[in-house]
Amino acid sequence: MNRSMISAFVSMQSIQQKLDVISHNIANVNTTGYKRREASFQDILTNVYQQPPGFAQAGRLTPLGFPQGWGAKIGQVEMNLAQAALISTGEPLDLGIEGNGLFEIERTSVDADGNPEIAWTRDGSFQLSYDPAVPDMMLLTTKQGERVRGIDDGPIMVPPNYSIRIDEQGFVYGTNQANPEAEPEAFGQLKVLRTLRPQVLINHGQNQFVLPPDAAVDGILEVLDLATNNANESTKVAVRQGFLEQSNVDLTDEMTELMTVQRAYQLNARAITSSDTMMSLTNNLRA
């Protein structure tokens, strides 16, 4: 197999992975809190072939030799954490995050030590769920029934028949609907974390992220105390009740990139066809 065919074949495999990333973004254009993925390419291997000595003429400014590439591969798929629009829903348990932050979720599955697995999400479409283990309280959970954790690593629990108010610092207050004039009661504070190294997080489905096996939270995520850590406006993180963050996927950009990548795939496919044609011509030569 000649070099042009190898280079085109390797590049086509990487371009297909890029197409998969773009299609995943387009499929989640309406997913609450979704963050688009961006794939970058890098060279696999480049050889420099020396030209004959006759090319080394006086006054030559370009280097002697020419590079021979062997295609490209996906270097890294990174998550773009750019802020998306916050849309008002009017639902008291819909929460949006303004700034670089993630809610912490306690999954129903357990790890090797028997402890609940932890995940993080930007999707704040929560609800109050009944738990038989705590019959006199309602727990703040995701739509799948997974507990939303407070800053003390415990669940957020509210008595039934209480109206909920959540301020921008994540504090949860409840007012007894039977006595609306009573002073609101505090029921904890949401745990919000800032992402320091978003490229390390792994998409675990249901719009949630987890850490790689044996990875520690330190250096990847940072727990925020929204009551004290928001002095700097440029890094401020706030919880917005009654809002949901939309996907940060721009469909126009994705479609433009999709067409560009498809053209690159088509070009490499034609290169393989041309190489095959030249090999066929060579095999059919007669002395």
N, C-alpha and C positions, 0 to 999 in steps of 0.2 A: 504494500500500500504506500503510495507516495505521500510526501510531506503535506501537500495542500489538502489532501483528503483527510489526513489525521487532524490537522488544525481545524478544518471545518467541522468535523465530527465532534471533536471535543467542545468547540464553541457552541454548537447546537444544543448539546446537553445542558450547558450553563444557561443559555438563552431560554430553554424550556423551564428551568427553575425560576428564572426571572418572570416569565409569563405566569407561573403559578402564584408568585407573590402578588403580581398585579391583579390577577383574577380574584385572589383572596381579599384584596383591598376593595375591589368593586363589589364583591358579594356582601361586604359589611358597610356599605355606604350609608345605610340607615340603622346600623347597630349602635345603641346607646353607649357612649364612652369609648368607642373603638379608636385605637391609635394605629395609623397606617404603618406598614412595613416598607423599608427601602433597602433594596439589594444593590450591592456594589461589586464590580468585577476587578479581577487582578490577573496578571499574566501567569501562566503555568511555568513556562520555561522559555528562555530566549538564548539562542546560540549566536555567536558572532563568527562568521566565516571570513577568513582572510582572502583578499583579492590577490591576483598575480602581482609580482614586483613592478611590472610595467605600469601599473596604475599610480605608483608613487612618483608623480611628476612634481617638478619644482613649482612652488606657488600653490599647491593643493591645500585647501583649508579644511575640507571635510575629512573625518577619520577614515583610515584605510580599513576596509572590511564592511560587511553588511550583515544586519541582524536577521536571524531566521526564527520566527515565533512558532509556538506549538499550541496556540489557542488560548482561551481565557476560561476562568472558573469564577464561581460566586465566592467573593472574599468574605462577605459578612452580610447578614440580614439584620438591620437595626430597626428599632422601634422609634418612630417620630412622636415625641410627647407634646407637640405643639397644641396649644389650647384651641378647642373647638367652641362653637357657639353654645350658649346656655339657653334652652328653650323653656319658657314658663309652662307648667302643666297644671298648677293650682292644687296638686295633691300634696298633703303635708308630709308624706313619707317618701316623696321623690327628692333626692338630694344630688346636687351638682357640686363639683369641686372647681374652684377658680384658682389656678396656679398649679404648681408641680406637686401633686399629692395623690395618694391612693387610700381607699378604705381597706381595712383588714378584715378578712372573712375566715371563719372557722368552718372548714369543710366537714361533711359527714363521714368521710373516709379517715382512716388512721394510718400512721406511719409504722415502721418496724418496731418501735418501742410502745406502740399502743396509744400514742398521743394523737389528738386530732390534727390533721394536716392544715396548714395555714396557707391562704392565698390572698391576693390583693387585686383590687378592681377599681375602675373609674365609673362603673355602672352603679348609680345610686338609686335604682328603682327598687326600694325596699317595701316591706310590709310587716305587720304585726302578726305573729304566729303563736298558736297555743302549743305548750310543751307539757305533756303529762307529768314530767318530773317537777314542774313548778306550776301547780294547778291554779294558784291565785295570781299569776302574773302572765303578761304577754311579752314575747321576745321579739326584738327587731331582727328580721332575717331578710335574706334575698328572696327572690321569687321561687327559688328551688328549695327554700327552707333552711339555708345555711346561715348560722348566726353571724351577726355583725358584732365585732369586738369593740369594747371600750378601751380607754387608755390604760385601764388597770388589767387588761387582758381578759376581762370577764364579759359576759353578754350584757346588752342593754335591755333592761327589764322595766316594763311599765304596767301598772294595774289596768284591768279592763275598764272600759267606759271612761277613759281619760283622753282628752284632746292633747295632741303633741305639738310642741314648739321647739325648734332646733335653731340656735343662733349661729352666726358665722364662725364662732370659735368651736363649734361642735358640741356645745353643752345641750343636753336634752332635758326639757321641762315638760311637765304634765299638769293639766288642770282637770279636776273632777267635773264631769259634765253635769252631775247632780247638784254641784255647788259652784257655778261658774265665777262667782265673786270671790272665791277663796284664792289665797296666794298660791302661785304655781310652785310645784315641788320639783326638785332637781333629781334626775335619775341617771346621772353619769355624763361622761364626755366621750364622743366618738374618737377612736384611734385613727389618726391620719399619719401617713409616712411619706417623706419626700424621697424621690428616686435619685440616687447618686450615680448609678451605673445601669441605665435602662437596658443596655444591650445584653446584660447577663440574665435578665428575666426571661422565663420560658412561658409561652402561651399554652395554657392547660385546658382550653375549651371554656365555654360558657362565659367568655369575655373576662377570664381571670388569669392571673399570672402567679407562677410559683418559682422557687429558686432551684437551681440544679442540685442534684444529690450531693450531700455533704458540704454544701455551701452555707456560710454563715450570713446572717442578716447584716452584720457590721460591715461597713464599707460599700454596701449595695443599696440599702434602705436606711433612712434616718427617721426615727420617731419625732414627730412635731408636737409641741405644746402650743396650740394655736392661741392660747391666752397670753403667751409671752414672746413667741418667736416671730411676730409679724410687725416688728418695728420698721423693717426695711420694706418699702412699697414694691421694689423690684422683685423680691422673693416672697411676697406675701401669698399665703394660702388661706382660702376662706371657703366655708361650707355654705351653700345657698339652698335654703329650703324652698320646695315648690318648683325646683328647676331640674332639668336633666341635660347633661352635656351630650351633644350630638357627636357623630363620627367626624374626625378631622380629615376624612378622605375628600379630596376635590375631584369630582367625577370627570371634569374637563381635563385636568392634568393627567388622570389615570388613563383616559381614552387616548390622549395624545401620545403618552409613553407606550401604551399598548401597540399603537400603529407603528411606532419607531422600532420596537423590539420585534414585531412581526416581520418588518422589512429586513432587519438584520438576520432573522432566522431564514427568510427566503433567500437572501444573498448567500448564506453558507450552504443552503441546500443546492443552489445552482453551482456553487464551487465544487461540491461533491459530484454533481452530474457532469461538469466539465472535466474533472479529473478522470472519471470513469470513461468518458468518451475518448480522451487522449490515450488512456491505457488500452482501450479497445483498438484504436488506430495503430498503436505500436505493435500489438500482438498480431495484427493482420498484415504487417509489412512483409513484402516478399523481396528476396535478394535479386 
